[in-house]
């Protein structure tokens, strides 16, 4: 061992002044004494790691990129078609479209379709679809960039051709899922607004008959029912539209969801506006004759049902058009090609990291070994080590 370190330790013990501090020179001396081990050891570890990396089967990565479809959701289209009313019954904030489509790709529906189409269970040697989907999820990475609206799908596999086919297969299965969802959702909306149209038409016809029964005279025209309609009938239509929106959101959101709570808050605000306008209208018409008040109420009811009928008619036509479509179209601008170079393992990186790790481990070993040798030369330390060894043997039942 290091004669200098031993001489320093012996000198300290003789003089009765043991020095617990380790100088930098002592450490450098230890490194110099073991320099051959510290150099050749990491090199040997790096060479072995490099050799092992040649035995590992190479992995190829195929990547496809596409833009997030920019189609409107049913609720967004409905609120846009309200025109002036959309400002009163504004739509709640929606989740990021990119995150939504990533969830679609990771859904069991798409994953099961990929498992069956590419026979993943046999390829990954799995018995059940659940385990097969887990392996597929490890080999396929799906990410979304909210800034540029790009979704990236990267697939790793030992065969470059299969990696490219599986990456493009994700997009194809997503397109099929969107087509099914679009048809199903459009059918539900069409049936929903078809029922509303029938009910609203009956109320509209009845309101028209009641309005004609009141008669029209000069004093009634002075009440300007059109002006009254601007305040009350419009808000009533907005309240009805918001209630329809809430009814639709209950199909895919829970009552505790932030979007649902926001829609409830908007509905409460609209109802407060409606109540305030109705009180104001009642105060203004308190001095009018009952026949005149009856005419204004019937006129307002007539225009209210007329507005709702026009709204529901537009939505019914939109649903019929959407029912005939194939769903949102995915725009792939970077389809996956067969990769020409492997992505894993990166042999140079593996060898470098292994050599550095081996060098650090050997350096730590050298320092610990030197410290143990030095402590054994101290009688007091040796006695403590012996007692510790005996206690340990008794603890494990060997003492």
C-alpha positions in Angstrom: 0.0 0.0 0.0 0.8 3.6 0.0 4.0 4.0 2.2 3.5 7.8 2.5 0.0 7.4 4.0 1.2 4.7 6.3 4.2 6.8 7.5 2.0 9.8 8.1 -0.5 7.6 10.1 2.4 6.0 12.1 3.9 9.4 12.8 0.6 10.7 14.1 0.1 7.8 16.4 3.6 8.0 17.8 3.3 11.7 18.5 -0.1 11.1 20.1 -1.8 13.4 17.7 -3.9 11.4 15.3 -5.1 13.4 12.3 -8.6 12.5 11.1 -8.4 14.9 8.1 -7.6 13.5 4.7 -5.5 15.8 2.6 -5.8 16.2 -1.2 -2.3 14.9 -1.6 -3.2 11.6 0.1 -6.2 11.1 -2.2 -4.1 11.9 -5.2 -1.4 9.4 -4.0 -4.1 6.7 -3.7 -5.2 7.4 -7.2 -1.6 7.3 -8.5 -1.0 4.0 -6.8 -4.0 2.5 -8.4 -3.8 4.3 -11.7 -3.5 1.2 -13.9 -6.7 -0.3 -12.3 -8.6 3.0 -12.7 -7.7 3.3 -16.3 -7.8 -0.2 -17.6 -10.9 -1.2 -15.6 -13.3 1.4 -17.1 -11.9 0.6 -20.6 -12.6 -3.1 -20.1 -16.1 -2.3 -18.9 -16.8 -0.1 -21.9 -15.5 -2.7 -24.3 -17.6 -5.4 -22.7 -20.7 -3.2 -22.8 -20.0 -2.4 -26.5 -19.7 -6.1 -27.2 -23.0 -6.8 -25.5 -24.7 -4.0 -27.4 -23.9 -5.9 -30.6 -25.8 -8.8 -29.3 -28.9 -6.8 -28.7 -31.5 -6.8 -31.5 -31.7 -3.4 -33.1 -34.8 -1.3 -32.8 -36.2 1.0 -35.5 -38.5 4.0 -34.9 -41.1 5.2 -37.4 -42.8 8.5 -36.9 -46.0 10.0 -38.4 -47.4 13.5 -37.8 -50.8 15.0 -38.5 -52.7 18.2 -37.7 -55.5 18.2 -35.2 -58.9 18.2 -37.0 -60.4 21.6 -36.7 -64.0 20.6 -37.0 -66.5 22.1 -34.6 -68.2 20.1 -31.9 -72.0 19.9 -31.8 -72.3 22.3 -28.9 -70.0 24.8 -30.5 -71.9 24.7 -33.8 -75.2 25.1 -31.9 -74.1 28.1 -30.0 -72.6 29.7 -33.1 -75.9 29.4 -35.0 -77.7 31.3 -32.2 -76.3 34.5 -33.7 -77.1 37.4 -31.4 -78.1 35.0 -28.6 -74.7 33.3 -28.6 -73.4 36.4 -26.8 -75.9 35.9 -24.0 -75.5 32.1 -23.7 -71.8 31.8 -24.5 -70.3 28.3 -24.7 -68.2 27.0 -21.9 -64.5 26.4 -22.4 -63.6 23.2 -24.1 -60.7 20.8 -23.5 -57.7 21.0 -25.7 -58.5 19.3 -29.0 -55.0 17.8 -29.2 -55.4 16.1 -25.8 -58.8 14.8 -26.8 -57.5 13.1 -30.0 -54.5 11.7 -28.0 -57.1 10.1 -25.7 -59.0 8.7 -28.8 -55.8 7.1 -30.0 -55.1 5.5 -26.6 -58.7 4.3 -26.2 -59.4 0.6 -26.0 -61.4 0.9 -29.2 -58.5 2.0 -31.3 -56.0 -0.2 -29.4 -58.1 -3.3 -29.8 -58.5 -2.6 -33.5 -54.7 -2.3 -33.9 -54.2 -5.5 -31.9 -56.5 -7.5 -34.1 -55.4 -5.9 -37.4 -51.7 -6.5 -36.9 -52.0 -9.7 -34.8 -50.2 -8.1 -31.9 -51.0 -10.9 -29.4 -49.0 -13.4 -31.5 -46.2 -10.9 -32.2 -45.7 -10.0 -28.6 -46.5 -13.5 -27.4 -49.3 -12.4 -25.1 -52.4 -14.4 -24.2 -54.8 -11.6 -23.3 -55.6 -8.3 -25.0 -55.0 -6.3 -21.8 -51.4 -7.4 -21.7 -51.1 -6.9 -25.4 -52.3 -3.3 -25.2 -49.8 -2.6 -22.4 -46.9 -3.8 -24.6 -48.3 -1.8 -27.5 -48.5 1.3 -25.4 -44.8 0.9 -24.5 -43.8 0.6 -28.1 -46.0 3.5 -29.4 -45.6 7.0 -28.0 -48.3 9.6 -28.8 -47.7 13.2 -28.0 -49.5 16.5 -28.7 -48.2 20.0 -29.2 -50.8 22.5 -28.1 -49.0 25.4 -29.7 -48.9 24.2 -33.3 -51.7 21.7 -33.1 -49.6 18.7 -34.3 -49.9 15.2 -33.0 -46.9 12.9 -33.3 -47.0 9.1 -33.2 -43.7 7.3 -32.8 -43.6 3.4 -33.0 -40.6 1.3 -32.1 -40.1 -2.2 -33.5 -37.4 -4.6 -34.4 -38.6 -4.7 -38.0 -38.5 -1.3 -39.8 -41.4 -2.2 -42.3 -43.7 -3.2 -39.5 -42.9 -0.1 -37.5 -43.9 2.2 -40.4 -47.1 0.2 -41.0 -48.1 0.3 -37.3 -47.5 4.1 -37.1 -49.7 4.8 -40.1 -52.2 2.2 -38.8 -52.8 4.4 -35.7 -54.0 7.3 -37.9 -56.2 5.0 -40.0 -57.9 3.5 -37.0 -58.4 7.0 -35.5 -60.1 8.1 -38.7 -62.5 5.1 -38.6 -63.3 5.9 -34.9 -64.0 9.5 -35.7 -66.3 8.5 -38.6 -68.3 6.2 -36.3 -68.5 8.9 -33.6 -69.6 11.5 -36.0 -72.5 9.3 -37.4 -73.6 8.3 -34.0 -73.5 11.8 -32.5 -75.3 13.3 -35.5 -78.0 10.7 -35.4 -78.7 11.5 -31.7 -78.8 15.2 -32.5 -81.1 14.7 -35.4 -83.6 12.7 -33.4 -83.3 15.1 -30.5 -84.0 18.2 -32.6 -86.7 16.4 -34.6 -88.7 15.9 -31.4 -88.1 19.5 -30.4 -89.3 20.7 -33.8 -92.5 18.8 -33.5 -93.3 20.1 -30.0 -92.3 23.7 -30.8 -94.3 23.8 -34.0 -97.5 22.8 -32.1 -96.9 25.5 -29.5 -96.1 28.0 -32.3 -99.4 27.2 -34.1 -101.4 27.5 -30.9 -99.7 30.8 -30.0 -100.6 32.1 -33.5 -104.3 31.1 -33.0 -104.4 32.7 -29.6 -102.8 35.9 -31.0 -105.4 36.2 -33.8 -108.2 35.7 -31.2 -107.1 38.8 -29.3 -107.6 41.1 -32.2 -105.5 44.1 -33.2 -106.4 47.7 -32.5 -104.7 51.1 -32.3 -104.2 51.1 -28.6 -102.5 47.7 -28.8 -100.2 48.8 -31.5 -99.1 51.7 -29.3 -97.7 49.2 -26.8 -95.0 48.3 -29.3 -94.8 44.5 -28.7 -91.8 44.3 -30.9 -89.9 46.4 -28.3 -91.0 44.2 -25.5 -89.9 41.2 -27.5 -86.4 42.5 -27.8 -86.0 42.3 -24.0 -88.1 39.3 -22.8 -88.5 36.9 -25.7 -84.9 37.0 -26.7 -83.7 36.2 -23.1 -86.3 33.5 -22.9 -85.0 31.9 -26.0 -81.4 32.2 -24.7 -82.5 30.5 -21.4 -84.1 27.7 -23.4 -81.0 27.3 -25.6 -78.8 27.1 -22.5 -81.0 24.5 -20.9 -80.8 22.4 -24.0 -77.0 22.8 -23.9 -77.0 21.6 -20.3 -79.1 18.6 -21.2 -76.7 17.7 -23.9 -73.6 18.1 -21.7 -75.1 15.7 -19.1 -74.5 13.0 -21.7 -70.7 13.2 -21.4 -69.9 15.3 -18.3 -70.6 14.8 -14.6 -72.3 17.5 -12.5 -69.0 18.3 -10.8 -67.2 19.0 -14.1 -65.9 22.6 -14.4 -67.5 23.1 -17.9 -70.9 21.9 -16.5 -70.7 24.2 -13.5 -69.8 27.1 -15.8 -72.8 26.4 -18.0 -75.0 26.3 -14.9 -73.7 29.7 -13.8 -74.4 31.1 -17.2 -78.0 29.7 -17.1 -78.5 31.3 -13.6 -77.3 34.6 -14.9 -79.7 34.5 -17.9 -82.6 33.6 -15.6 -81.8 36.6 -13.5 -81.8 38.9 -16.5 -85.1 37.4 -17.6 -86.6 37.9 -14.2 -85.5 41.6 -14.1 -86.9 42.3 -17.6 -90.2 40.6 -16.7 -90.5 42.7 -13.6 -89.8 45.9 -15.5 -92.2 44.9 -18.2 -94.9 44.2 -15.6 -94.4 47.6 -14.0 -94.6 49.4 -17.3 -97.8 47.6 -18.3 -99.6 47.7 -14.9 -101.7 50.7 -15.9 -102.8 49.2 -19.3 -106.1 47.4 -19.9 -106.2 43.6 -19.4 -107.0 43.1 -23.1 -103.9 45.0 -24.1 -101.7 43.0 -21.6 -103.2 39.9 -23.0 -102.3 40.9 -26.6 -98.7 41.7 -25.6 -98.3 38.4 -23.8 -99.8 36.4 -26.8 -97.6 38.3 -29.2 -94.5 37.7 -27.1 -95.4 34.0 -26.8 -95.9 33.8 -30.6 -92.5 35.4 -31.4 -90.8 33.3 -28.7 -92.0 30.0 -30.3 -91.2 31.4 -33.7 -87.6 32.1 -32.7 -87.2 28.6 -31.1 -88.6 26.9 -34.2 -86.1 28.7 -36.5 -83.3 27.8 -34.1 -84.3 24.1 -34.0 -84.8 24.0 -37.7 -81.2 25.1 -38.3 -79.9 22.5 -35.9 -82.0 19.8 -37.4 -80.6 20.6 -40.9 -77.0 20.7 -39.5 -77.6 17.3 -37.9 -78.9 15.8 -41.1 -75.8 17.1 -43.0 -73.4 15.8 -40.3 -75.1 12.4 -40.4 -74.1 12.1 -44.1 -70.5 13.1 -43.5 -67.6 10.7 -42.7 -66.5 12.7 -39.6 -63.5 15.0 -39.1 -60.8 14.5 -41.7 -57.3 13.9 -40.5 -54.6 15.8 -42.4 -51.4 13.8 -42.4 -48.5 15.9 -43.5 -45.7 13.6 -42.5 -46.6 9.9 -43.0 -44.3 7.3 -41.5 -41.7 5.9 -43.9 -39.6 2.7 -43.4 -36.7 3.8 -41.2 -33.3 3.3 -42.7 -31.3 3.5 -39.5 -31.8 1.9 -36.1 -32.7 4.1 -33.2 -31.6 1.7 -30.4 -29.2 0.6 -29.0 -26.8 3.6 -29.3 -23.6 1.6 -29.0 -21.2 4.6 -28.5 -23.4 6.1 -25.8 -23.8 2.7 -24.1 -20.0 2.1 -24.1 -19.3 5.7 -22.8 -21.8 5.5 -19.9 -20.7 2.0 -18.9 -17.0 3.1 -18.9 -17.8 6.2 -16.8 -20.0 4.2 -14.4 -17.3 1.5 -14.1 -14.6 4.2 -13.4 -16.7 5.8 -10.7 -17.3 2.4 -9.1 -13.6 1.4 -9.1 -12.6 4.8 -7.7 -15.1 4.4 -4.9 -13.8 0.9 -4.3 -10.2 2.0 -4.1 -10.9 4.8 -1.6 -13.0 2.5 0.6 -10.3 -0.3 0.5 -7.6 2.2 1.5 -9.7 3.6 4.3 -10.4 0.1 5.7 -6.6 -0.8 5.6 -5.7 2.4 7.4 -8.3 2.0 10.1 -7.1 -1.5 10.9 -3.7 -0.1 11.9 -5.4 1.9 14.7 -5.8 -0.4 17.7 -8.8 1.4 19.0 -10.6 1.3 15.7 -9.7 -2.4 15.3 -11.2 -3.2 18.6 -14.5 -1.4 17.6 -14.6 -3.3 14.3 -14.2 -6.6 16.1 -17.0 -5.8 18.5 -19.2 -4.7 15.6 -18.4 -8.0 13.8 -19.3 -10.0 16.9 -22.6 -8.2 17.4 -23.5 -8.7 13.8 -22.8 -12.5 14.0 -24.9 -12.7 17.1 -27.7 -10.9 15.4 -27.7 -13.3 12.5 -27.4 -16.3 14.7 -23.8 -17.2 14.1 -22.2 -16.0 17.2 
